[in-house]
Every structure is written in C-alpha cells, then in structure tokens.
C-alpha cells in the first residue's frame, strides 16, 4: 500500500475536479435519500424510546442529559410547523448528505474506485433505517464524514513537503465539524481526542469549542427537559450492583447474532482486516482508532442498557466501510477480472440492506399497532381530553409504557391533551381523582385471556 492517496487519472480540461467528485457522491446521496424516504412512507410514525422522548420534547433544545445537536434540529423543524414525518425527512437528508461526504473521504484515501465502492457499501440496513429516525447516529456519522473529508482535502496526513499549501479555510471548517461532533453524541469526545492526536497541530485546539460550550451550559446549571418520568441515564445508576458477567456475555453474543443476520458482522470483520492492510494509507489510522474505540464503547452500552439492539451495530459497521472501501479499491485496480463479482456483491449488499431495514420497520409496526389503533380513536375526538391507563413493562428493563408512544407519535401532551395515570402515581389519591375528573374519556389497556390485549376507548356518560 502507498502512503499517499492514489494518483487520479488525467481528466479532460473541460471537466472540473468537483464535477468528477460529485458523481459517486451523488449516487450515495440519491441511494441514501430515496431509500430513507421509502421507509418513512412505509411507516411514517415515529418509533423507539428515545425518539419518542425527543419528539415529546420538541419545544426544547435540551432534553434529558442528551447532547443538543439532534434535538436542535427537531426543535427548529417543529417551530416551523413540521410534524413527525417532516422531521424524519430532514434528518434523513442530513444523514444522506453526510454519507456523500463519506464518499469524498473515501476518494481521498483510496481513489475514485474507493469512492464508488463506499457509495454502495454504505447501504447497511440499520444505518439506512436509523438515518430516517430521530436518532443521533445518522447525524453523528454525517458530521464525522464531513469533518474527515474536509481535513483530508486540506492535506492532513500527507508528507511535510506536501503540507505547505494546506488550505487554512478547509482546516478551520474541519476543526469546527469535529467540535460540533462533541455536541451530537458523547462518543464524539473520544473522537475529538483521536482527531487532535492525528492532526498534531496546535491550531486543533479550536476544535474543542463544542466541549467548552457544553461545559459552560452545565456550569451555569441548565437542566434538560423531561417529557416523562423516565430518566434514560438511570441506566448507569447502580450498574455496579446490577452487573452480571454472564448476562453481559450473553447480550454481547446476542449482538453478534443480530450483526450476523444483518450482514454487519462480515462487514465489520472485513473492515478491521482491511484497516490492518491499509494502515499506512492516509486517514486510515484515524478511522481505525475511531472504529476500535466505538467497538469498545458499544460493549459499554450493552452493559448499561443490559440488552443488545440492532441500533448498536450502526456506528461500528458504517465506520468499517471506509477502510474496507480503500482495500477493495486496491483489489479492483489490481484484478480487473474480479470486477463483475465485486459489483454483484455490492449490489447484493445494498439489496440485503433494504431487506433488513424494511423487515425492521415491519417489526416496529407490529410492536406499536395497539397504540396506533388507540391514537386513531383518540383523534376522532380532537377536542377531548383523555385519562390513559397504558400497557406497561416493555423496553430495556421493562421500564416503559404506552404513554411514551402516544406522546412520542402525536402532538398530544401529557398534562394537556391527556393524563397518564402511572406518571402521576406520586400524587395523592385526591389529586389524581381531580385530574381524572377533568377528562372526557378513558383509554385503558385491557388484557385478554391469551396474554395479548388491546386499548379500550370509553367516553364519559353525558
């Protein structure tokens, strides 16, 4: 492997460099956006626990103890009148644009063929789906890929001789991006340290602006808004007392099974092997360090949540696509006879990705079908106020209830359009009765003899 980016073949004088780069980037943008729009159309409702909390807290930039960037996007869209579907469309666009920037990063590290390979290989099912949800992973990868592409375009990682003409503007923009990353997910703090070590330039100190902002927010005592009594950071309280090595190993194996069925395990293994093969390639040391750090952080998340989810696979697998694209580019150049097989494999990977994403959407639709039916009945009386007795005991450690879903899928708010009975259990019986008396009807979870159930919607007698 060479230490610098591969030479780009001569191009016609009338064709600009940026137009050439835009071709695989446009493919990534188009594939990513169209696939996510299709998934949103297939199931337009919001879903998953922290996504429900994010939508319920749409009037606030700080929710729970989460970092603010994704919530700020939701806040702006909601203030402009957008609903759940519009918000998901905006986040899907952010993710898809970021993936296009990942194509540019791949091109800088492995040449044009690496860019084309990354454009298709980034179609990992959980990432395609996650980028269309109110999650942080899509935005996190978008900011990372944009920052990495800018840094590589500025010449970071080249020999000292070739660094003299490094564009200051691109470097400044890259540093701003990595600073922004620390306000998207807490893993961004680790990435920032690794980026600073890779840059080896005192000017990288400006990339710590995000940490400074967050430190100032916490120093003045600003608290996040809690849309429900659920505290997501309770996962970490008492973890030393709850920790069980056998359970942690079992959940890690469960994550491996989820990775295997989604195709991510093979991609991750190949990506790690490719990183070793291409270690001296420009940009690979940073990407590999971030990838290994994310694998370790994912194991920590398993311990904290005490369960494995398909969502946990997104960051490690998509990060592994970068070194894999660089290594595959080398194979593509050296062995032309393998190109038809590689092309077929990439197409098959994209098809598998869409199948996995669509299957996950179908599963999520099934999980919340009872609440969707209840929402339809509640919306039939838009002026009504409801007393809700939801189904309970699902999600990590059985902490959640149906009120999270009702509030997280609609514009209904606890304390305004409905009262959630378990959320006010700390009030006296008289106070609870007073609130129930102000409602027009009851939405009550009723179990049947087979252990299933449905919501019964009842109006108060006139």
C-alpha positions in Angstrom: 0.0 0.0 0.0 1.2 3.5 -0.7 1.4 6.2 2.0 -0.3 8.9 0.0 -3.6 9.0 -1.8 -3.5 7.1 -5.2 -2.9 9.2 -8.2 -6.0 10.2 -10.0 -6.1 9.5 -13.8 -5.8 12.6 -16.0 -9.1 14.2 -16.8 -10.3 16.3 -19.7 -9.6 20.0 -19.2 -13.2 21.0 -19.6 -14.3 18.7 -16.7 -13.8 20.2 -13.3 -12.4 18.3 -10.4 -15.5 19.0 -8.3 -17.8 17.6 -11.0 -15.9 14.4 -11.1 -16.0 14.0 -7.3 -19.8 14.7 -7.4 -20.5 11.6 -9.4 -20.1 8.9 -6.7 -21.2 11.4 -4.0 -24.4 12.0 -6.0 -25.0 8.2 -6.1 -24.6 7.9 -2.4 -26.9 10.9 -1.8 -29.6 9.5 -4.1 -29.5 6.0 -2.8 -29.5 7.1 0.8 -32.2 9.6 0.5 -34.6 7.6 -1.8 -34.3 4.5 0.4 -35.0 6.5 3.6 -37.9 8.4 2.0 -39.4 5.0 1.0 -39.0 3.7 4.6 -40.7 6.8 6.0 -43.5 6.4 3.6 -43.8 2.7 4.6 -44.1 3.6 8.3 -44.5 7.4 8.8 -44.9 7.2 12.6 -42.1 8.0 15.0 -40.8 5.0 16.9 -38.3 3.8 19.6 -37.9 5.0 23.1 -35.5 7.9 23.0 -37.0 9.1 19.7 -40.4 9.3 21.4 -38.9 11.4 24.1 -37.2 13.6 21.6 -40.4 14.4 19.8 -42.3 14.9 23.0 -39.6 17.4 24.0 -39.7 19.2 20.6 -40.2 22.6 22.3 -36.8 22.3 24.0 -33.3 22.1 22.8 -32.1 20.3 25.9 -33.9 17.1 26.7 -32.8 14.7 29.4 -29.0 14.9 29.6 -28.6 14.3 25.8 -26.3 16.5 23.8 -28.2 19.2 21.8 -27.5 19.0 18.1 -30.1 16.4 17.0 -32.7 17.9 19.4 -31.9 21.4 18.0 -32.9 20.1 14.5 -36.1 18.7 15.9 -36.8 22.0 17.7 -36.3 24.1 14.6 -38.5 21.8 12.4 -41.2 21.8 15.0 -41.1 25.6 15.4 -41.5 25.9 11.6 -44.6 23.8 11.8 -43.2 20.4 10.7 -44.5 17.2 12.1 -43.0 13.8 12.7 -42.7 12.9 9.0 -41.1 16.2 8.1 -38.6 15.9 10.9 -37.7 12.4 9.8 -37.3 13.7 6.3 -34.9 16.4 7.4 -32.8 14.0 9.5 -32.7 11.6 6.5 -31.4 14.4 4.4 -28.7 15.3 6.9 -27.6 11.6 7.0 -27.6 11.2 3.3 -25.6 14.4 2.7 -23.1 13.2 5.3 -22.8 9.8 3.5 -22.0 11.7 0.3 -19.2 13.5 2.3 -18.0 10.0 3.3 -17.6 9.3 -0.4 -15.3 12.2 -0.7 -13.3 11.0 2.3 -13.0 7.5 0.7 -11.9 9.1 -2.6 -9.1 11.0 -0.7 -7.9 7.8 1.0 -8.3 5.2 -1.8 -9.0 6.9 -5.1 -12.1 7.1 -7.3 -12.9 3.4 -7.2 -12.9 3.5 -3.4 -15.5 6.4 -3.6 -17.8 4.3 -5.8 -17.5 1.3 -3.6 -18.2 3.3 -0.4 -21.3 4.9 -2.1 -22.9 1.4 -2.4 -21.3 -0.3 0.6 -22.7 2.4 3.0 -26.2 0.9 2.4 -26.1 -1.0 5.6 -29.7 -1.8 6.6 -29.7 -0.5 10.2 -27.9 2.6 9.0 -30.4 3.2 6.2 -33.2 2.9 8.7 -31.5 4.7 11.6 -30.8 7.7 9.4 -34.5 8.2 8.9 -35.3 8.2 12.7 -34.9 10.7 15.5 -31.6 9.1 16.5 -28.2 10.6 16.8 -26.2 8.0 14.8 -27.0 9.4 11.3 -26.2 13.0 12.3 -23.1 11.8 14.2 -21.7 10.0 11.1 -22.7 12.9 8.8 -20.7 15.4 10.9 -17.8 13.0 11.2 -17.6 12.3 7.5 -17.9 16.0 6.6 -15.1 16.9 9.0 -12.9 14.0 7.8 -13.4 14.9 4.2 -12.5 18.5 4.8 -9.4 17.5 6.7 -8.3 15.1 4.0 -9.0 17.7 1.3 -6.9 20.2 3.3 -3.9 17.7 3.1 -3.8 16.3 6.7 -1.9 13.1 6.6 0.4 14.0 3.7 4.1 14.3 4.0 5.6 17.5 5.3 6.7 18.6 1.9 3.2 18.5 0.6 1.7 20.3 3.6 3.0 23.8 2.7 -0.1 24.7 0.6 -2.6 23.4 3.1 -5.8 25.5 2.8 -6.4 27.2 6.1 -10.2 27.6 5.4 -10.7 23.9 4.9 -8.8 23.1 8.1 -10.8 25.6 10.1 -14.0 24.1 8.8 -12.8 20.6 9.7 -12.0 21.7 13.2 -15.4 23.2 13.6 -17.0 19.9 12.5 -15.1 17.9 15.0 -16.0 20.4 17.6 -19.7 20.0 16.6 -19.3 16.2 16.9 -18.9 16.6 20.7 -22.4 18.0 20.8 -24.0 15.2 18.9 -23.1 12.0 20.9 -20.8 11.6 23.9 -18.6 9.3 21.8 -17.6 12.5 20.0 -15.5 13.4 22.9 -13.3 10.4 22.3 -13.2 11.1 18.6 -12.1 14.6 19.2 -9.1 13.5 21.2 -8.1 11.0 18.5 -8.6 13.7 15.9 -6.3 16.1 17.8 -3.6 13.3 18.0 -3.9 12.7 14.3 -3.8 16.5 13.4 -0.7 17.2 15.5 -1.1 20.9 15.2 -1.7 23.4 18.0 -4.5 25.0 15.9 -6.6 22.0 16.5 -7.3 23.4 20.0 -10.2 25.4 18.4 -11.9 22.1 17.7 -12.6 21.9 21.5 -15.1 24.7 21.2 -18.0 22.2 21.5 -16.7 20.9 24.8 -16.3 24.4 26.0 -19.9 25.3 25.1 -21.3 22.2 26.8 -19.1 22.8 29.9 -20.5 26.4 30.1 -24.1 25.1 29.8 -23.5 22.7 32.7 -21.5 25.2 34.7 -24.5 27.6 34.8 -26.8 24.8 35.9 -29.1 24.5 32.8 -31.2 21.3 33.1 -32.7 19.3 30.4 -36.5 18.9 30.0 -38.0 15.6 30.9 -41.2 14.8 28.8 -42.0 11.8 31.1 -40.8 10.5 34.5 -38.4 8.2 32.5 -34.7 9.1 33.2 -32.6 7.4 30.5 -29.4 8.0 32.4 -30.8 5.8 35.1 -29.2 3.0 33.1 -25.9 3.9 34.7 -27.0 4.3 38.3 -26.4 1.2 40.4 -24.8 -0.6 37.4 -22.1 -2.0 39.6 -24.7 -3.7 41.8 -26.7 -5.0 38.8 -23.7 -6.1 36.7 -23.7 -9.8 35.8 -20.9 -11.1 33.7 -22.9 -14.0 32.3 -25.7 -11.7 31.2 -23.2 -9.2 29.7 -21.6 -12.0 27.7 -24.9 -13.3 26.6 -26.1 -9.9 25.4 -22.8 -9.5 23.5 -23.4 -12.8 21.8 -27.0 -11.6 21.0 -25.5 -8.5 19.4 -23.2 -10.8 17.4 -26.3 -12.7 16.2 -28.0 -9.5 15.2 -24.9 -8.5 13.3 -24.7 -11.8 11.6 -28.3 -11.7 10.4 -28.0 -8.2 9.1 -24.7 -8.8 7.3 -22.9 -6.4 9.6 -20.6 -8.9 11.2 -19.0 -9.8 7.9 -18.6 -6.2 7.0 -17.1 -5.4 10.4 -14.6 -8.2 10.3 -13.6 -7.4 6.7 -13.3 -3.7 7.7 -11.0 -4.4 10.6 -8.8 -6.7 8.4 -8.7 -4.0 5.7 -7.7 -1.4 8.2 -4.6 -3.6 9.0 -3.8 -4.0 5.4 -4.1 -0.3 4.6 -2.7 1.1 7.8 -0.2 3.4 6.1 -2.9 4.8 3.8 -3.7 8.5 4.6 -6.6 8.8 7.0 -6.8 5.1 7.9 -5.1 5.5 11.3 -7.7 7.9 12.5 -10.6 5.9 11.1 -9.3 2.7 12.6 -8.7 4.3 16.0 -12.3 5.7 16.0 -13.6 2.3 14.9 -11.8 0.4 17.7 -12.9 3.0 20.2 -16.5 2.7 19.0 -16.4 -1.1 19.3 -15.3 -0.7 23.0 -18.0 1.9 23.6 -20.6 -0.4 22.2 -19.7 -3.1 24.7 -20.1 -0.5 27.4 -23.6 0.4 26.1 -24.6 -3.2 26.3 -23.6 -3.3 30.0 -25.5 0.0 30.7 -28.7 -1.0 28.8 -28.4 -4.7 29.8 -29.7 -5.6 26.3 -28.4 -5.7 22.8 -30.2 -3.8 20.0 -29.6 -3.7 16.2 -29.1 0.0 16.6 -25.8 -0.6 18.4 -24.4 -2.0 15.1 -24.7 1.2 13.1 -21.6 3.1 14.1 -19.1 0.3 14.2 -20.2 -1.2 10.9 -20.5 2.0 8.9 -17.1 3.2 10.2 -15.6 -0.1 9.0 -16.9 0.6 5.5 -14.2 3.2 4.9 -11.1 1.0 5.3 -12.9 -1.8 3.5 -13.6 0.5 0.6 -9.9 1.5 0.4 -8.8 -2.1 0.4 -11.4 -3.2 -2.1 -10.3 -0.3 -4.3 -6.8 -1.9 -4.4 -8.3 -5.2 -5.4 -10.4 -3.5 -8.0 -7.4 -1.9 -9.6 -5.1 -4.9 -9.5 -7.5 -7.7 -10.5 -9.9 -6.5 -13.3 -11.3 -10.0 -13.7 -12.8 -9.8 -10.2 -14.8 -6.6 -11.0 -18.0 -8.3 -12.1 -18.1 -10.4 -8.9 -17.3 -7.4 -6.8 -20.1 -5.4 -8.5 -22.5 -8.2 -7.9 -21.5 -8.4 -4.3 -22.1 -4.7 -3.8 -25.5 -4.8 -5.4 -26.4 -7.8 -3.3 -25.2 -6.0 -0.2 -27.4 -3.0 -1.0 -30.4 -5.3 -1.6 -29.8 -7.0 1.7 -29.6 -3.7 3.4 -33.0 -2.6 2.2 -34.5 -6.0 3.2 -33.1 -5.7 6.7 -34.4 -2.1 7.0 -37.8 -3.0 5.7 -38.0 -6.0 8.0 -37.2 -3.9 11.0 -39.9 -1.4 10.0 -42.4 -4.2 9.8 -41.4 -5.4 13.3 -41.7 -1.9 14.7 -45.2 -1.5 13.2 -46.3 -4.7 14.8 -44.9 -3.7 18.2 -46.9 -0.5 18.4 -50.1 -1.5 16.4 -52.2 -1.3 19.6 -51.2 2.3 20.3 -51.7 3.2 16.6 -55.3 2.0 16.8 -55.8 3.9 20.0 -54.4 7.1 18.5 -56.8 6.8 15.6 -59.8 6.6 18.0 -58.5 9.5 20.2 -58.0 11.7 17.1 -61.7 11.1 16.2 -62.4 13.5 19.1 -59.8 16.2 18.7 -61.3 18.4 21.5 -61.3 15.6 24.0 -59.0 15.2 27.0 -58.1 11.7 28.0 -57.3 9.6 31.0 -54.8 7.0 29.9 -54.1 3.7 31.7 -51.4 2.2 29.3 -49.9 -1.1 28.8 -46.7 -1.3 30.8 -43.5 -3.3 31.2 -41.6 -3.2 27.9 -38.3 -1.8 26.7 -34.9 -2.1 28.5 -35.5 -3.5 32.0 -39.3 -3.2 31.3 -39.3 0.5 32.2 -41.6 1.9 29.5 -45.3 2.2 29.0 -47.7 3.1 26.2 -47.9 6.8 27.2 -44.4 7.2 25.8 -45.7 6.0 22.4 -48.9 8.1 22.5 -46.9 11.3 23.3 -44.0 10.4 21.0 -46.0 9.7 17.9 -48.5 12.6 18.0 -48.9 16.2 19.1 -50.6 15.0 22.3 -49.0 16.2 25.5 -49.2 14.7 29.0 -50.9 17.3 31.2 -52.7 19.0 28.3 -54.5 16.6 26.0 -54.2 13.6 28.3 -53.2 12.5 31.7 -51.1 9.3 32.0 -52.1 7.5 35.2 -48.7 5.9 36.1 -46.9 9.2 35.5 -48.8 10.8 38.4 -48.7 7.9 40.9 -46.7 10.0 43.3 -49.7 12.4 43.7 -52.3 11.8 46.4 -55.5 9.9 45.5 -57.4 13.2 45.7 -55.1 14.9 43.3 -55.3 12.1 40.8 -59.1 12.0 41.1 -59.2 15.7 40.4 -57.2 15.4 37.2 -59.2 12.4 36.0 -62.4 14.4 36.6 -61.2 16.9 34.1 -61.1 14.4 31.3 -63.7 13.4 28.7 -62.9 9.7 28.4 -60.6 6.9 29.2 -58.0 5.0 27.1 -57.4 1.7 29.0 -55.2 -1.2 28.3 -57.2 -4.5 28.6 -55.5 -7.9 28.5 -57.3 -10.9 27.0 -57.1 -14.5 28.2 -54.2 -15.3 25.9 -51.8 -12.7 27.4 -52.4 -10.2 24.5 -54.5 -7.2 24.7 -56.0 -4.0 23.2 -56.9 -0.5 24.2 -60.5 0.2 25.2 -61.6 3.8 24.5 -64.5 4.9 26.6 -66.3 8.2 26.8 -67.8 9.5 30.0 -71.6 9.4 30.0 -73.3 12.7 29.3 
